[in-house]
Amino acid sequence: MDPAGKASDAKFDDDDYPAYTMGRAAEMLGTTPGFLRSLDEAELITPQRSPGGHRRYSRYQLRLAARARELVDQGTALEAACRIIILEDQLEEAQRINAQLRRPD
């Protein structure tokens, strides 16, 4: 709660907030819960767990899962797709840091 007694909406703007259940995530991606479990096993995404032990996914994780599905649907092996996505993510982060470092103060 914020000082005024209202629930904070900040978590809804947070890309890393685990807002989606496995069923909802699979539905949004048009895939199966098994596909999401396979991404966890391949260590592409590690969903947080609810107090009851259920997997919960963030918007960021769903974007990675959607990219994995796209690559797998194109015929890329799951492990190769996961490696490609990890490298793409690392490159994007490095480019973001590089751009920040080049900005004049």
C-alpha positions as CSV (number, residue, x, y, z in Angstrom):
1,M,0.0,0.0,0.0
2,D,1.1,3.5,-0.7
3,P,1.0,6.3,2.0
4,A,-2.6,7.1,0.9
5,G,-3.7,3.5,1.6
6,K,-4.1,2.5,-2.1
7,A,-2.6,-0.6,-3.5
8,S,0.4,0.3,-5.6
9,D,0.1,-0.2,-9.4
10,A,3.8,-0.2,-9.9
11,K,3.9,-4.0,-10.1
12,F,1.6,-3.9,-13.1
13,D,4.2,-1.8,-14.9
14,D,7.1,-4.2,-13.9
15,D,8.2,-6.5,-16.8
16,D,9.6,-8.9,-14.2
17,Y,6.5,-9.2,-12.0
18,P,5.3,-12.8,-12.1
19,A,1.7,-12.1,-13.0
20,Y,0.8,-15.0,-15.2
21,T,-0.1,-18.6,-14.3
22,M,1.2,-21.4,-16.5
23,G,-2.2,-22.0,-18.0
24,R,-2.7,-18.3,-18.8
25,A,0.8,-18.0,-20.2
26,A,0.4,-21.1,-22.4
27,E,-3.0,-19.7,-23.6
28,M,-1.5,-16.3,-24.5
29,L,1.4,-18.0,-26.4
30,G,-0.8,-20.5,-28.1
31,T,1.3,-23.4,-26.8
32,T,1.1,-26.1,-24.1
33,P,2.2,-26.0,-20.5
34,G,4.6,-28.8,-21.5
35,F,6.4,-26.4,-23.8
36,L,6.8,-23.9,-21.0
37,R,8.1,-26.6,-18.7
38,S,10.6,-27.6,-21.4
39,L,11.9,-24.0,-21.5
40,D,12.4,-24.2,-17.7
41,E,14.3,-27.5,-18.1
42,A,16.4,-25.9,-20.8
43,E,17.1,-23.0,-18.4
44,L,15.8,-20.3,-20.7
45,I,13.3,-19.1,-18.2
46,T,12.9,-19.9,-14.6
47,P,9.5,-19.0,-13.4
48,Q,8.9,-17.8,-9.9
49,R,6.7,-20.0,-7.7
50,S,3.5,-19.0,-5.9
51,P,3.2,-19.9,-2.2
52,G,1.3,-23.0,-3.4
53,G,4.2,-24.0,-5.7
54,H,2.6,-23.1,-9.0
55,R,4.8,-21.5,-11.7
56,R,4.2,-17.8,-12.3
57,Y,5.6,-16.0,-15.4
58,S,6.5,-12.4,-16.1
59,R,5.9,-10.4,-19.3
60,Y,9.7,-10.5,-20.0
61,Q,9.6,-14.3,-19.7
62,L,6.6,-14.6,-22.0
63,R,8.5,-12.5,-24.6
64,L,11.4,-15.0,-24.4
65,A,9.0,-17.9,-24.6
66,A,7.2,-16.4,-27.6
67,R,10.6,-16.0,-29.4
68,A,11.5,-19.7,-28.5
69,R,8.2,-20.8,-30.0
70,E,8.8,-18.8,-33.1
71,L,12.2,-20.4,-33.6
72,V,11.0,-23.9,-32.8
73,D,8.0,-23.5,-35.2
74,Q,10.6,-22.6,-37.9
75,G,12.4,-25.9,-37.3
76,T,15.1,-24.9,-34.9
77,A,15.9,-27.4,-32.2
78,L,14.7,-26.3,-28.7
79,E,18.2,-26.2,-27.2
80,A,19.6,-24.2,-30.2
81,A,16.6,-21.9,-30.0
82,C,17.3,-21.3,-26.3
83,R,21.0,-20.5,-27.0
84,I,20.0,-18.1,-29.8
85,I,17.6,-16.3,-27.5
86,I,20.2,-16.0,-24.7
87,L,22.7,-14.6,-27.1
88,E,20.2,-12.1,-28.5
89,D,19.3,-11.0,-25.0
90,Q,23.0,-10.6,-24.0
91,L,23.6,-8.6,-27.2
92,E,20.7,-6.3,-26.6
93,E,21.9,-5.7,-23.0
94,A,25.4,-4.9,-24.2
95,Q,24.1,-2.5,-26.8
96,R,22.0,-0.8,-24.1
97,I,25.0,-0.4,-21.8
98,N,27.2,0.8,-24.6
99,A,24.6,3.5,-25.6
100,Q,24.5,4.7,-22.0
101,L,28.2,4.9,-21.8
102,R,28.4,7.0,-25.0
103,R,25.9,9.6,-23.7
104,P,27.5,12.8,-22.7
105,D,26.9,13.7,-19.0
